[in-house]
Amino acid sequence: MDEEAILPHRFKPLSEGSLLAAIDIGSNSFHLIIARLEHGELKPIETLAEKVQLGAGLRRGRLSDDAIERGLDCLSRFSQLLAITELARIRVVGTNALRQAKNRRAFIEPAERILNVPVDVVYGREEARLVYLGVAHTLADDETSRLVIDIGGGSTEFIIGQRFEPLRLESLQIGCVTYAQDHFPKGAMSKKNYQAAYDRTLVEVSHIKKQFRAKHWAEAVGSSGTLQAIETLICTAGWRTQGIDRNSLEKLRKRLLKFDAACDIEMEGLNENRRQVITAGVAITQAIFDGLEIDTLRVSPGALREGVLYDLIGRLTHEDVRERTVTALLARYGVDEANAQIVGDRVCWLAEKVADEWTLDESDTELLHWAGRCHEIGLAISQKNFNRHSAYLLENSDLPGFAQREQELMSILVYGQQGKIKSALFNAVPKNQLPKVKRMVALLRIAAVLKYVEIHEDLPDFSVQTDAERLVFSLPKDWRELHPLTTWELQQSTSALAKLGVKLEFN
């Protein structure tokens, strides 16, 4: 079975002049970028940024109604510009505020209706990988090892890499919005408050110091609005012509602490949107400099949103990092790759047969393909209940390229391949997606049964007919007699499939 035939869009080159778009739903600001592909590089043609402070509305793990409304209003404005871009060439990612929010669906579901594209919440290390990709495209393509730091509203990402390859990734719960709330309540400024924010950062950074300190890299590079704002203040004050160093940070600290409240800060070059969080940002930066032995840092214009665009190019052509991730996962857990490929291919074949009736799109088929290939990784832990082990590994591993919802969905798919189907399996699935997800579980369950037919050619040229609830297999009688185990397994699956809303019939 030809993978190119199964997943055709992944191998189509993007034409010159193609438009791509990305939205970064950050804890502090939302960013939109639309870029045109010219000579293999991306040229921004539209950029928008709004200070939404979604993270400021996070209380006891839940987003406030006001924060949700601010975010949705912003996306409504962004959506007008997105009309010029094909939906398949738009990607929206959410970061720390949505990672932390227990009620994230209250934001994500209306956001997806506004934008008409999925909102992918990414784990911290995946955010770090995308940040590095965005920064790397602004730097010289040489062998210099670099530490890249991105201070966001709710988390800070640390990456060591060379050229376009990240080598170490980490994300810590350090953010200028959360620290401003916790250590500078109502904008109150004092040396004591500053020291508390500095000390808290220093403790967090100590957890990664061994792997990220100066001996592991040759150059430090900063990304994000926080570090750009700090560089602007330093250069405007005349302390440096570019970049950030220890001496200039100390001067900036002293200048800021002359003010009693954040609303009183008056410094040339300070954007009004940064006034409430700039002091927390400086405290965080100074502690990172000290904790990781940084003397000088230069600031890059590249950031998460640019990384999302370059990653999207790979997804749309032939360099999808998720494919590499799955291949590495199979190798790590010693999976029989030939057997895994059979299940992956067969679930795609089934998905293609039912796609129209069951409204499965190419992204659904891709996830089924990867889940099929990974369905037995849990055997590395134990043969007993291996499907549960496979599900746990898929949901909880760092899988570069995959969004949180993709990992959760693949986990559900492989968990449902064996045993009884329990309703709790689908607790995390939005109601409007539930029928489709159940059908996808049914398809993978059937594909896993068909793996007992070890050679592709052993599958007969049987037909599959379907409607909203039925899946009808027409199998040659002599084939069933030659494959009694597979036939028995298919028959035994009927009750489990019925609980998934699929009635399996044979002609």
N, C-alpha and C positions, 0 to 999 in steps of 0.2 A: 504494500500500500504506500503510495507516494505522499509524503508529508506535505509537499508543496500543493498537492491537490486538496488536502484536508484543510490547510491553513493558508489559503492563497494570498491574502493581503500582506502577509509578512515578507513577501519576496518581491514586491513591486517597488521599483525605485521612485523616489519623489521627483517630480519634474521641476525644472528651474522655475523659480517664481512662486512655488507653493507657499501657502500661508499656514503657519502653526501658531497655536495660542496656549498659554498656561496661566492659571490662576493659583496663587499661593495664599491660602487662608491661614494667616499667621495669628499668633496670640495677641500681637500688638496691631499690626497693619495687614490689610489685604492688598495684594499686588496683582495686576494684570499686565501681561506682555503679549503682543502679537508681533510675529517676526516673519520676514520673507526669506526663503532659502535662495541664496545667490552664491554660485560657485562653491557649493559645499559648506558655506558658512551662513549663519543666521543674522539678518540685519533687522533690528527692531524698527517697526513702523508705527506702533502705538504702545504707550505705557501709561498705566494709571496706578495710583496708590492712594489708599484712604486709611486714616487712623481709625480703626474700629474698636480696638481694645477688647476683643472677644474674651481674652483671658481675664480681664478685670471683672467680667461678669460671672466668673467661676467661683461658686460658693459651695463648700462641702461637696465638691465633686459634681456639681450641677450648674449648667449655664442658666443665667437669669433670663426672664422673658425679654427684658430690655436689651440684653446683649444679643440675643437671637434676632430680635427685630432690627438692631443696628446692622448686623451682618447680612441679613436678607435684603435690607434696603440697599446696601452697597452692591451686592451681587445683581440686583435688579438693574442698577445703573451700568454695571459692567456688561450685562447681557446684551445691551444695545450694540456695543462694539463687536461682540462675538458673532453677530449675524453675518459678517463677511467671511467667516472661516467654516470649513466643513466640520461637522460634529466629530468625525473620526480623528480629526487633527487638533482636538482640544483636550487638554488634561487639567483637572482640578485636583489639588492636593491640600489636605488639612494637616496641621502639625499639632503642637503640644496641647493647646486648649481643647481640641476635639479628641485627642488621645485620652485626656483626663476626664472628659465630661461623660458621666453615666447616662445623661439624657441626650447624647449627641444626635440621635435620630430625629429629635424635635427640630434640630437645625438642618441636618443632612437631607431629609426627605423633601422639605419645601425648597431647599437650595437646588436639588436635582430637578425639581419641576421647573424652577426659574431658568436654569441653565440648559436643561435637556441633555445633560451629560452626567456621568457618575462623579461623585465626590469621593476621592480616595484618601482615607486617613492613613498616613504612613507612620511606621514605627520610628523611634529615634535614630537608630543606626541607618535606616533607609533614608531618612531625611539627611543625615550626614553624607551619605554617598551621593545624593543628588546635589547637595551644596558643593561638594568637591568637584563634581562634573561641571557645574556652572562656573566655578572659579578657575578650573584647569584650562578652560577654553579662552581665558583672558591672559594666561601666562605663557612665557616662552616654553616651547616644546623641547625641553632639554632633560637631562638626567638629575637635576637638582631635587633633593628630597625636601618636601615642604610640610610644615604644620599649618593647617587651615582651621580657623576659628570663626564660628558664626554665633553671635550672641543674639538670641531672639527674645520675644516677650515672655515665653514660659520655659524655654530650654536653651541650652548652649551645646553646639555640636563641635567635636574635635576630630580632625582627620589628619593622618600622616599619609602622604602619597608621593608618587613620582609620575610625571607626565599625566596621563589620563587614568591612572590606576590607583585607587585608594588601597592602602596597605593595612591601616588600622583605623577603626571607626568607633566613636563613643558619643553618647548623648547624656548630658547631666541635667538635673532639674534646677537649672540656674537661669533666671530670666529677668529682664529689666522691669517688666510689668509686675510680676509677682513680688519681686524684691522691693519695688517702690511701694507697693501696698503694705508689705510686711514690716519694712524697716523705716519707711518715711511716711507714716500715716498722715493723710490729709496734707501731704507735701511738707511736713515739718522737717526742717534741716538742722542737724547738729553733728558734732564730731562723734558723739556716742552712737547715733543712728548709722552714720557712715561706717564706723568701725564694726558694728554688728553685721552690716551687709558684707563688708570685706572679710571678716572672720568666717562667716558662713560659707562664702565662696571658697575660701582657702581650704576649709575642711572638705568640701565636695571635690575640689581639684586634687586633693591629696590621694584620693582613691585611684586616680589614673596617672599620677605623677611618674611612677616607675616606667610606664610605657610611652609617655608623651613628653618627657623632659628634653632639654636642649640637645643632648648627645645623639638623639634619634633623628634629627632633621637639621637642614642647613639654613632654612629661611622660614620665617613666620609670616603668614598672610591672613588678613582679616576680611570677613564678608559681613554683610547685613547693614541695616540702617544705623544701628547703635554705633558700630565702629566707624562708619562713614561720618556720622554726626560728631564723634569725638575728634576725628582727624580734621574736620572742618573748623571746629573751635580752636584747636591747637594752631593750625596754619593761619587762621584769621587773626589770632593773637600775636603772630609773628615768632612763635617759639620754634617752629620748624617750617620747612617749605613743603614737605609731604611726609606721610607716615606718622607713626606714634612711637615714642620711646618712654623710658622710665621717668626721665627728668621732666618731660612735658606733661606726663600724667600727674606728677606731683604738683606741678604749678596749677594745673586745671583743678585738682582737688582743693587746693588752698583758695583758689578764686571762687569756686562754687560754695564753699563753706562760709564765705563772708555773708551769704544771704540766709535769712531766717526761715524762708519758706520757698518752695519750688515756684510759686506764682510770682515771686519777687525777682527771680533770676533774670538779669539783663546782661547778655553777652552777645557781641556781634557774631553773626553766623549761626545763632541758635534758632532752629525752627520752632515755631509755637507748638507744633505737635509733639516735640521732644521734651518740652519743658518739665513735665511731670516725672519723666523717667530717666533723664540724663544723668542725675547724680547717682542713682542706682547703677546705671550702665558704667559709669567711671569706676565706682567701687568694685564692680565685678571685673572690669578689665584690669585694674591695678592688682587685684588678687591673682588673676590668671597669669599676669606677667611675673609676679613673684613666685607663684607656685610652680610654674613650668620653666622658670629661668629664661624668660624672654627679655632681650634687651631692646630690640627694635622690631616693629611690625609694620608691614605696608598693607594698604587697603585695596582690595580688588572690587571693581564694579560688578563682577559676576556674583550670582547668588542662587538660591534655591530655584527660583522661577526659570532662570536660564538653564540650570541643570535639568529641570523637568522637560524643557524643549528639546535639548540634545538627547535625552533618554527617549523621548517620544519619536524622534527620527529613527532611532534604532528599532523601536517597536514596529514602526511602519515599514521598515525595509528588511534587513537581514541580520541585525545585531541586537536582538532582544536579550538583555541581560538575564531575563527570567529563564531563558533556555539554558544558559550557562549555569545558573543556580541549580536548576533541576538536575543537570548532568553531574554537577559536583555533589549534590545530595545523594544520588544513587551510588556514586563511588564511595562516599564517606561511610555509608551503611552496608556496603558490600552486596548491593541488590543484583539479582540476575537481570542484566539490562535487556537481554533478548526477550525474556518473559515479560518484563515491564513494558517494553515497546509494543508487544502484541496487544496487551490490554489497552494501552494508550491509543493505538491505531484503531482498535475495534470499537472503542467507545466513541471515537470521532466518526467512524463509519455509521454507527447507529444514530448519532446526533444529526448527521447530514440527512438521514432518511426521514427524521421526524421534525426537522427544524421548522418547517412552515407551519405545521399543525400545532407545535408546542412553543412557537415563538422563541426559538433559540437563535442567538446571533453568534458572530464569529468569536467574540470574547468569551461566551459561554463554552464554545467548542474548545477554545484554547485551554481554559481551566480544566475541562474534562480530560483533555489530553495529558496535561501535567499531573493531574490527580491520578489518572490511570497508571502513568509511569511510576508514581510514588506510592502506589497502594500497598506495597509490601515492605516499605522501609522499616516498619515496626518489628519485622522478623529479627532484626539485629538485637532487639531487646528480649523478645520471647515469642515462640510460635503461638502460645495460648493468648487469645485476645489480641493478636497482632494488629488487627484493624484499629483498636483503641490506641495502641502505641503509635501507629502510623499517624493517627489523627492528632495526638498530642504533639508529636514532633513537628508536624506541618503548621500547627497553630502557634507554637512557642519558639521555634527556631528563628534566627535572623536569616531571612531569605532575601538577598538583594534583588531589587526590582519589583517585589510583590508588595501590594498595599495590604493593610490590615484586613479589609473585607475579603480580599482574594485568599489570604491564608486561612481565614475563618471558614470560607466556603469550601476550599479544598479539604479542610479538616472534616467538615460535615460529610462531604462526598465519600471519603475513604472510611469514615466510621460506619457509614450505612451499608457497606458492602457485605457485611456478615451479621448474623444474629437477628434478634428481634428489632423492629423499628419502634423506638420510643419517641413520644411527642416532644420530650425535653430536648431531643437532638436539634430541634428547629427553633429553640427559644430565642436565638440571636438573629433570626431571619425576619426582615420586615414583612408584614402581612401581604403587601402587594407583590412580593417576590416568592412567597411560600409555595404556590403551585408549581412554578418553574423549578425551584430548587428541589422539590420532591421528585419531580420527573427526572432531573439530572442524576439524583441518587439512584433512581431506578435504572437508568441507562448504564451507570458504572457497575451496578450490581450484576446486571446481565452480562456486561463485557467481562467481568471477573470470572463468571461461570464459563464463558467461551474460551478462556485461556487454556482449558484442558485440551482443547484442540490445538496442538502445539505448532502446526505448520499452517501458514496462511492459506495455502492451496486446499487444505482440508475443509475450509468453510465452503459450503455449497453455495450455489447461486440462488439463495432463497430470497423471498420477498418479505418486506416488512410494511404492513399497513397500519395506519393509526388514525385516531380521532382524539378528542379532548381527553378521553379516559381509557381507551383501549389500545393495546399494542398486539397486533396479530402477526405471528410468525408462520410462514408457509415453508415447512421443512420436508425434503424428500424422505419417504418412508425408509428406504434402504440406508440413508445416512444416519437416521436415528437408531437403527439397529446396530450400526457399526460404532456408534458413540453412546453407549448406554449411560455412562457416568454423566456426560454433559446433558443428555436428555432428562435424566432423573433430577439433576441439579436445577434445571430450568423449571421443571414441574414443581419441585419443592419451593421454588422462589415465589410462586403465585400468591401465597398468603401475605408474605412480606411486601410484595409489590402492591397488593391491594390496599395495604395501609398507607402506601405512598400515593394512592389515587390512581393507580395504573392497573388495569385488568389485562393480564397476559393470557393470550389465547393461541392455540395451535391449530393449523389446518393440515 
